């Protein structure tokens, strides 16, 4: 039985110098990402990325943990309660 969860991950990038590292981490976890939308908010000098994801809680935790350890990056996630 698959223990994959569907979910949403929101990423707020306040330190735009970290964008290449964020993109590298996302590329390394691309197999879990179903969809991605990124919006630069130039007036505030921030960017927001939203991800639709499908993965195990361990995989999703690895992704959010790596992103959350980057200075100037805020990450929040919401996952389905049941497995798909």
C-alpha positions as CSV (number, residue, x, y, z in Angstrom):
1,X,0.0,0.0,0.0
2,X,1.2,3.5,-0.9
3,X,1.7,5.9,2.0
4,X,1.8,9.0,-0.3
5,X,0.1,12.1,0.8
6,X,-1.2,14.9,-1.4
7,X,-0.5,18.4,-0.2
8,X,0.4,22.0,-0.7
9,X,3.7,23.7,0.2
10,X,4.0,27.4,0.4
11,X,7.4,29.1,0.2
12,X,8.1,32.7,0.9
13,X,11.5,33.9,-0.3
14,X,12.6,37.1,1.5
15,X,16.3,36.7,0.6
16,X,16.3,36.7,-3.2
17,X,20.0,35.7,-3.2
18,X,18.9,32.2,-2.1
19,X,16.7,31.6,-5.2
20,X,19.3,29.4,-7.0
21,X,19.6,27.2,-3.9
22,X,15.8,26.9,-3.6
23,X,15.5,25.9,-7.2
24,X,18.3,23.3,-6.8
25,X,16.5,21.7,-3.9
26,X,13.2,21.7,-5.8
27,X,14.9,20.1,-8.8
28,X,16.3,17.4,-6.5
29,X,12.8,16.6,-5.3
30,X,11.1,17.0,-8.7
31,X,9.5,13.5,-8.6
32,X,7.1,14.7,-5.9
33,X,6.1,18.0,-7.5
34,X,2.9,17.8,-9.4
35,X,2.6,21.5,-10.0
36,X,4.4,24.7,-9.3
37,X,3.5,28.4,-9.4
38,X,6.1,31.1,-8.6
39,X,5.4,34.8,-8.4
40,X,7.9,37.6,-7.8
41,X,6.5,40.4,-5.8
42,X,8.9,43.1,-7.0
43,X,7.4,46.0,-5.0
44,X,8.2,44.1,-1.8
45,X,11.4,42.4,-3.1
46,X,10.1,38.9,-2.2
47,X,8.9,35.9,-4.2
48,X,6.3,33.3,-3.4
49,X,6.2,29.7,-4.7
50,X,3.3,27.3,-4.2
51,X,3.8,23.6,-4.9
52,X,1.3,20.8,-5.2
53,X,3.0,17.7,-4.0
54,X,2.5,13.9,-3.8
55,X,5.0,12.0,-1.6
56,X,5.6,10.2,1.6
57,X,5.7,12.2,4.8
58,X,9.5,11.4,5.0
59,X,10.0,12.7,1.5
60,X,7.9,15.8,2.1
61,X,9.6,16.4,5.4
62,X,13.0,16.2,3.7
63,X,12.0,18.8,1.2
64,X,10.5,21.2,3.6
65,X,13.3,20.8,6.1
66,X,16.0,21.6,3.6
67,X,14.1,24.6,2.4
68,X,13.3,25.8,5.9
69,X,17.0,25.7,6.9
70,X,17.8,28.4,4.3
71,X,18.1,31.9,5.8
72,X,15.3,34.2,4.6
73,X,13.0,31.3,3.5
74,X,9.7,30.5,5.2
75,X,8.0,27.2,4.4
76,X,4.6,25.9,5.4
77,X,2.8,22.8,4.3
78,X,-0.6,21.2,4.5
79,X,-1.0,17.5,3.8
80,X,-4.0,15.2,3.3
81,X,-4.9,13.1,6.3
82,X,-5.3,9.9,4.3
83,X,-2.9,8.2,2.0
84,X,-3.4,7.9,-1.7
